[in-house]
Amino acid sequence: MHQTSLILEGGGMRGVFTSGVLDYLMTEDMFFPYVIGVSAGACNALSYLSRQPDRSRYINVNFANDPRYINMRNVLRGKGMFNMDFLFNDIANELVPFDFETFLNINERFVIPTTDCETGKPCYFDNTEDTDIFTAVQASSSLPLVGVPIELDGYTLLDGGIADPIPIQKAIDDGFKRHLVILTRPKGYRKKPFRAKFTSKLLYREYPKLVETMLNRHEIYNKTLDQLEALEDEGKVFIIRPKGHEQVKRAEKDVSKLNALHGAGVSRAKEQMPALKDWLSANKQVEIH
């Protein structure tokens, strides 16, 4: 696995599927030298890298209906629909403690894509640099329109999923030849054009390059999916994704649906594990289901 990266798509509460997959990978003691996660994918990566199974699911299920965590009124208070202060302070330090000691001593490289508001281009942070990695995860998770731009290292940042929604090219550029990719959308999904053009131009009028990227986001996403599927055909990418019927909304509050989605992630990982192990050990293509 030394040449294999782990790539985690975002998607708000759809990321509960990813947490299920990662929880199962932990039961198999399966870790990768390079982990790159966008938005909710970055949040899920934290608990995976700190070796805390079920932590991500527990947080999203047990706080889904807590107004301190997810609340549109938070937007009016300048905190964003997903309250990152609550997630990274109250939850991480007190309510569902994060294992900082384990995380700070990992051997894995952890890369977080964000979007630079000034340029509209990806801006990457990782744990091998002298930066605040937790603030970088907050920035990567700060959704457009309902999130708050985050300041870090002289940059004004938003959701990494705007400029680099599935960061396969970054992993390739960083030298990795093979990639395990966890997606939160079913096979055949393609993103449609962004509809909130007027709102985006009004809200981000100081950042025209950001708006341009937001309006082209569907093209970026769909081209990346095309690239992924071509690499999958070549045996260089292994994809785990939901089958389709398990889908939830980005800000889903139905606990039963969230638990079911997590279970679907566990089941999908378990189902694909024999093929994944063959792919990892034999350097061969796998049958795509």
C-alpha positions as CSV (number, residue, x, y, z in Angstrom):
1,M,0.0,0.0,0.0
2,H,3.1,2.3,0.1
3,Q,2.3,3.7,-3.4
4,T,-1.5,4.0,-2.8
5,S,-3.3,7.2,-1.8
6,L,-6.7,7.4,-0.1
7,I,-9.0,10.1,-1.6
8,L,-12.1,11.2,0.2
9,E,-14.9,13.2,-1.4
10,G,-17.0,15.6,0.6
11,G,-20.8,16.1,0.5
12,G,-22.0,17.3,3.9
13,M,-24.0,14.6,5.7
14,R,-23.5,12.3,2.7
15,G,-20.1,11.9,4.2
16,V,-21.6,9.5,6.8
17,F,-21.2,6.9,4.0
18,T,-17.5,7.6,4.0
19,S,-17.3,7.3,7.8
20,G,-18.8,3.8,7.4
21,V,-16.2,2.8,4.9
22,L,-13.4,4.2,7.0
23,D,-14.7,2.5,10.1
24,Y,-14.5,-0.8,8.3
25,L,-11.0,-0.1,7.0
26,M,-10.0,0.4,10.6
27,T,-11.3,-3.0,11.6
28,E,-9.0,-4.4,8.8
29,D,-6.1,-2.2,10.1
30,M,-5.9,-0.7,6.7
31,F,-4.2,2.6,6.5
32,F,-2.5,4.4,3.7
33,P,0.6,6.6,3.5
34,Y,-1.2,9.5,1.9
35,V,-4.7,10.7,2.8
36,I,-6.4,13.6,1.0
37,G,-9.9,14.7,2.0
38,V,-12.2,17.4,0.9
39,S,-14.8,19.1,3.2
40,A,-16.7,16.4,5.0
41,G,-14.0,14.0,3.7
42,A,-11.4,15.9,5.6
43,C,-13.5,15.8,8.8
44,N,-13.9,12.0,8.4
45,A,-10.2,11.7,7.8
46,L,-9.4,13.2,11.2
47,S,-11.2,10.4,13.1
48,Y,-9.7,7.8,10.8
49,L,-6.2,9.1,11.3
50,S,-6.6,9.4,15.1
51,R,-7.8,5.7,15.0
52,Q,-11.2,6.4,16.5
53,P,-13.8,4.1,15.0
54,D,-17.4,5.3,15.0
55,R,-16.5,8.8,16.2
56,S,-17.6,10.5,13.0
57,R,-20.9,8.6,12.8
58,Y,-21.6,9.3,16.5
59,I,-21.1,13.1,16.0
60,N,-23.2,13.4,12.9
61,V,-26.0,11.2,14.2
62,N,-26.2,12.5,17.8
63,F,-25.8,16.2,16.9
64,A,-27.7,16.3,13.7
65,N,-30.7,17.9,15.4
66,D,-28.6,20.0,17.8
67,P,-29.0,23.7,16.8
68,R,-25.5,24.4,18.1
69,Y,-24.1,22.2,15.2
70,I,-26.5,22.5,12.2
71,N,-28.7,25.5,12.0
72,M,-29.5,27.9,9.2
73,R,-29.8,30.6,11.9
74,N,-26.0,30.1,12.4
75,V,-25.6,31.8,9.0
76,L,-27.1,35.0,10.3
77,R,-24.8,34.8,13.3
78,G,-21.8,34.6,11.1
79,K,-21.0,31.0,12.0
80,G,-22.1,29.1,9.0
81,M,-24.8,26.4,8.7
82,F,-22.4,23.9,10.1
83,N,-21.0,25.5,13.2
84,M,-17.2,24.8,13.0
85,D,-16.5,26.4,16.3
86,F,-18.8,23.9,18.0
87,L,-17.4,21.0,16.1
88,F,-13.8,21.7,16.6
89,N,-13.9,23.1,20.1
90,D,-16.9,21.9,22.2
91,I,-17.2,18.5,20.5
92,A,-13.5,17.8,19.9
93,N,-12.4,18.9,23.4
94,E,-15.3,17.9,25.6
95,L,-18.3,16.2,24.2
96,V,-16.7,13.5,21.9
97,P,-13.0,14.0,22.6
98,F,-10.6,13.8,19.7
99,D,-7.4,11.9,20.3
100,F,-4.9,14.7,19.5
101,E,-1.9,12.7,20.8
102,T,-2.4,9.9,18.4
103,F,-3.2,12.2,15.5
104,L,-0.1,14.4,16.1
105,N,2.1,11.3,16.0
106,I,0.8,9.6,12.8
107,N,3.1,8.6,10.0
108,E,0.6,9.3,7.3
109,R,0.7,12.5,5.2
110,F,-2.7,14.3,5.4
111,V,-3.5,16.8,2.7
112,I,-6.5,19.2,2.8
113,P,-7.7,21.0,-0.3
114,T,-9.3,24.4,0.1
115,T,-10.4,27.1,-2.3
116,D,-8.6,30.4,-2.4
117,C,-11.3,33.1,-2.6
118,E,-8.9,35.6,-4.3
119,T,-7.8,33.3,-7.2
120,G,-10.6,30.7,-7.3
121,K,-7.9,28.0,-7.4
122,P,-7.2,25.1,-5.0
123,C,-4.9,25.9,-2.1
124,Y,-3.5,22.8,-0.3
125,F,-2.4,22.3,3.3
126,D,-0.9,19.3,4.9
127,N,0.4,18.0,8.2
128,T,4.1,18.1,7.1
129,E,4.0,21.9,7.0
130,D,4.1,24.5,9.7
131,T,0.4,25.3,9.6
132,D,-2.8,24.9,11.7
133,I,-4.2,21.7,10.2
134,F,-7.4,21.9,12.1
135,T,-8.2,25.4,10.8
136,A,-7.4,24.1,7.3
137,V,-10.1,21.4,7.8
138,Q,-12.5,24.0,8.9
139,A,-11.7,26.0,5.7
140,S,-12.2,23.0,3.5
141,S,-15.6,22.4,5.2
142,S,-16.8,25.9,4.9
143,L,-19.6,25.5,2.3
144,P,-20.3,28.3,-0.2
145,L,-23.3,30.5,0.4
146,V,-24.0,29.0,3.9
147,G,-20.5,29.0,5.2
148,V,-18.0,31.6,6.5
149,P,-14.7,32.2,4.7
150,I,-11.7,31.2,6.9
151,E,-8.5,33.1,7.2
152,L,-5.3,31.0,7.3
153,D,-1.7,31.8,6.5
154,G,-2.6,35.0,4.6
155,Y,-5.3,33.3,2.5
156,T,-9.1,33.7,2.6
157,L,-10.5,30.2,2.1
158,L,-13.7,28.3,1.4
159,D,-14.8,24.7,0.7
160,G,-12.2,22.7,-1.1
161,G,-14.9,21.1,-3.1
162,I,-15.4,24.2,-5.1
163,A,-12.0,24.1,-6.9
164,D,-11.0,20.5,-6.4
165,P,-13.9,18.3,-5.5
166,I,-12.2,14.9,-5.9
167,P,-8.5,15.6,-5.7
168,I,-7.1,12.7,-7.7
169,Q,-4.7,15.0,-9.7
170,K,-3.1,16.3,-6.5
171,A,-2.4,12.8,-5.4
172,I,-0.9,12.0,-8.8
173,D,1.2,15.2,-8.7
174,D,2.4,14.2,-5.3
175,G,3.8,11.0,-6.7
176,F,1.2,8.3,-6.1
177,K,0.5,5.8,-8.8
178,R,-2.6,4.0,-7.4
179,H,-5.6,5.4,-5.5
180,L,-8.4,4.2,-3.4
181,V,-11.3,6.7,-3.9
182,I,-14.3,6.9,-1.6
183,L,-17.2,8.8,-3.3
184,T,-20.5,9.9,-1.8
185,R,-22.5,9.8,-5.0
186,P,-23.6,6.6,-6.9
187,K,-22.2,5.5,-10.2
188,G,-23.6,7.5,-13.1
189,Y,-24.1,10.7,-11.2
190,R,-23.0,13.9,-12.9
191,K,-23.3,17.4,-11.3
192,K,-25.6,19.9,-12.9
193,P,-24.8,23.6,-13.5
194,F,-24.8,25.8,-10.4
195,R,-28.2,27.6,-10.1
196,A,-27.5,30.4,-7.5
197,K,-25.6,32.6,-10.0
198,F,-27.1,35.9,-8.8
199,T,-26.7,35.1,-5.1
200,S,-23.1,34.1,-5.7
201,K,-22.2,37.2,-7.6
202,L,-23.8,39.4,-4.9
203,L,-22.4,37.6,-1.9
204,Y,-18.9,37.2,-3.3
205,R,-18.7,40.4,-5.4
206,E,-15.2,41.0,-3.9
207,Y,-14.1,37.7,-5.3
208,P,-14.9,37.5,-9.0
209,K,-12.4,34.6,-9.6
210,L,-14.2,32.6,-6.8
211,V,-17.6,33.2,-8.5
212,E,-16.1,32.1,-11.8
213,T,-15.0,28.8,-10.3
214,M,-18.3,28.3,-8.6
215,L,-20.1,28.7,-11.9
216,N,-17.8,26.2,-13.5
217,R,-17.9,23.8,-10.7
218,H,-20.0,21.2,-12.5
219,E,-17.6,21.1,-15.3
220,I,-14.6,20.6,-12.9
221,Y,-16.5,17.9,-11.1
222,N,-17.7,16.0,-14.2
223,K,-14.3,16.1,-15.9
224,T,-12.7,14.7,-12.7
225,L,-15.2,11.8,-12.7
226,D,-14.4,11.1,-16.3
227,Q,-10.7,11.0,-15.4
228,L,-11.4,8.7,-12.4
229,E,-13.4,6.3,-14.5
230,A,-10.6,6.1,-17.1
231,L,-8.1,5.4,-14.4
232,E,-10.4,2.8,-12.9
233,D,-10.5,1.1,-16.3
234,E,-6.7,1.1,-16.3
235,G,-6.6,-0.5,-12.9
236,K,-5.0,2.5,-11.2
237,V,-8.1,3.5,-9.2
238,F,-10.3,1.5,-6.9
239,I,-13.7,3.2,-6.2
240,I,-16.0,2.6,-3.2
241,R,-19.3,4.5,-3.6
242,P,-22.9,4.1,-2.5
243,K,-25.3,2.1,-4.7
244,G,-27.8,4.9,-4.9
245,H,-30.8,4.1,-2.8
246,E,-29.1,5.3,0.4
247,Q,-28.8,9.0,-0.5
248,V,-29.4,11.7,2.1
249,K,-29.5,15.5,1.9
250,R,-26.4,17.6,2.5
251,A,-27.8,18.8,5.8
252,E,-29.9,15.6,6.6
253,K,-31.4,15.5,10.1
254,D,-33.2,12.2,9.9
255,V,-31.2,10.0,12.3
256,S,-32.5,6.7,10.9
257,K,-31.4,7.7,7.4
258,L,-28.0,8.7,8.7
259,N,-27.5,5.4,10.5
260,A,-28.6,3.5,7.5
261,L,-26.2,5.4,5.3
262,H,-23.3,4.7,7.7
263,G,-24.4,1.0,7.7
264,A,-24.4,1.1,3.9
265,G,-20.8,2.4,4.0
266,V,-19.7,-0.4,6.3
267,S,-21.5,-3.0,4.1
268,R,-20.1,-1.7,0.9
269,A,-16.6,-1.7,2.2
270,K,-17.0,-5.2,3.6
271,E,-18.5,-6.4,0.3
272,Q,-15.6,-4.9,-1.8
273,M,-12.8,-5.8,0.7
274,P,-11.8,-9.1,-1.0
275,A,-11.5,-7.3,-4.4
276,L,-9.7,-4.4,-2.8
277,K,-7.1,-6.7,-1.1
278,D,-6.5,-8.4,-4.4
279,W,-6.1,-5.1,-6.2
280,L,-3.7,-3.8,-3.5
281,S,-1.6,-7.0,-3.4
282,A,-1.6,-8.1,-7.0
283,N,-1.5,-4.8,-8.7
284,K,-4.3,-5.8,-11.0
285,Q,-7.6,-4.5,-12.3
286,V,-10.7,-5.4,-10.4
287,E,-14.2,-6.2,-11.5
288,I,-16.4,-3.1,-11.2
289,H,-19.8,-3.7,-9.6
